[in-house]
Amino acid sequence: MPRNSRRPRSLGSSRSPGSPRSLRDPDPLAPNSRRISGGLLDPRQLVTSFPGALRKLDPRTMFHNPVMFVVEVGAVLTTLSAIKNPSVFAWVITVWLWLTTVFANLSEAVAEGRGKAQAETLRRTKTDTMARRLPSSWRPGTQEPAEEQVSATQLRLGDHVVVEAGQIIPGDGDVVEGVASVDESAITGESAPVIRESGGDRSAVTGGTKVLSDRIVVRITSKPGETFIDRMIALVEGAARQKTPNEIALNILLASLTIVFLIAVVTLQPFALFAHAEQSIVILVALVVALIPTTIGALLSAIGIAGMDRLVQRN
């Protein structure tokens, strides 16, 4: 019997003859390429985020964080007291309170800046990905007419695109023809490739994933702005991020503790006056800030935003 001299196609093959070069670049959604370098102590990030931290000192913005709002009000009171009755102790407490308030805003501004940079990377990925779109008259099982090279952002609901080995799937959709092995690690974090084929419950594919073998035709099922990558961008930017039940419960707990300790400190002054030991505003404010959960309140928003950034980096 004649032996077949053709070598089997490897699942890891990334090139096939006659395919566009622009579709075979390294996966732009790979975790290594999506990581935004620099952290809270990156000097350049701190400099660019500092103006945003100062803008967040607006009381209308600080009011949404009861703990830090109390700290800011305390900083204003100690500043007035230090100007009226200057002393080293008063100015040290005043400077410390303002640094605490600015640091809380700076940590949130840095987290927001990293999120915006991450979102810009994802948005640029959408713009750079090219698609091989078929005419609207094409139907599965018929001979394929000439293809049209378009940007992934130009795809509309119901469009059909051809994706071959080594190419990036340009949008969310369903496989209507063919079967292929798909690398979804950039989206789901799963390192093992999965099989996607037309028909059945294994036909759905996600934009940004990479076809490793064979060839498929995908029908786009998501409208512009509603793809999986668009939702990831919204999460990272924080515009559509909803607080989790744990965050809501923690916010309620922090606000409750702040009110309790604030009332407790306010009631100390009448007792001090009765004992002829009146306490200064600086001491009372310092006591309030020491009692309320300042650290958790200062970093809560930054933790939420940074969590979305880490989610996109790791998944």
Phi, psi and omega in degrees: 000139180292140181267139179281118183273356181285138178274141179295145181286132180281145178295336182270003181298136184242005180222145172219147186300141172081006182267150182295140180293326185295338180271357186244018174290162177305147184303114182290347180262006178299146185304322183294326182277343182266354183285131177266119184285160178091146180229208183296329183265010176288117184303318181295320178294322179295319181295316182289334182270345185298317177301322177295325177295322178291323178295331180286354176287352176303125181305329178294331176277318181294336183298334180288346175242093188304322183297309182287335175295319177296320179296318180294317177299319177297322178295321178295316181296317179292328177296314178297320180293321180292328177289320182286315180233079186295139175200159180298317181299315182296317181288326177297314178297319181298311180298319181296319180293318179294321177296321178297316180294315180294321180297319178299316179291324181293319179297321178291320179295321178296316179298320178294321179296318177295322178296319179294321177295320178296318179295323179295324177296315178295320180294322178293328177298317178299319183291324185280339183285131179257154181231148177258089186275139176267155178299156182295341181280351183288142176229149179304136179093348180264166180291138184280128174280192181295143179269161179235127179276117180225162175285151180299333180287346180269356181288143180237165180302127179096352177293150176247133180231147178263133178228126180245178183304132179090355183260157180268133176290121190282346182194166178293140180183192179238143176284123180251350179203133177094176178218143184206159172266129187238134175268110181253017184296330181292338183253312186263342184085356179282120185284329182282136178293155180240156179266130176236130183216162181288143181079158177078196184259012179242033183259345184284134177232158183244137177299140182098347176276167189239131176280127183263333183210157174064204189212139179222159171245127185247133172264123182291128183243006180240143178282157177302132181089357181239017180281172180298320179294323178298320178292324176296319179298317179297322179294316183294318181290342178084358183293324183250012183282122176263145181290140178285161177304325178294320178295317179297315179297320180293321177298318179297318179296316180296317179296320180295315179297321179298316180296317181299311182291327178295316178296320181298318181288322180298323181286349179289327184297317176301319178295322179294321178294321179296327180269010181056041178224061183299136180258147180283162178300323182298316181293318180295318179295317179300322179293319178298312182296326179289331183275318184287155181285072186294317185297313181295316179296327181288327187255358186298312181295319180296323179295319179296316180291317179295329177297320177295322177297316179293325178300315181289325181291322187270336183264000000 
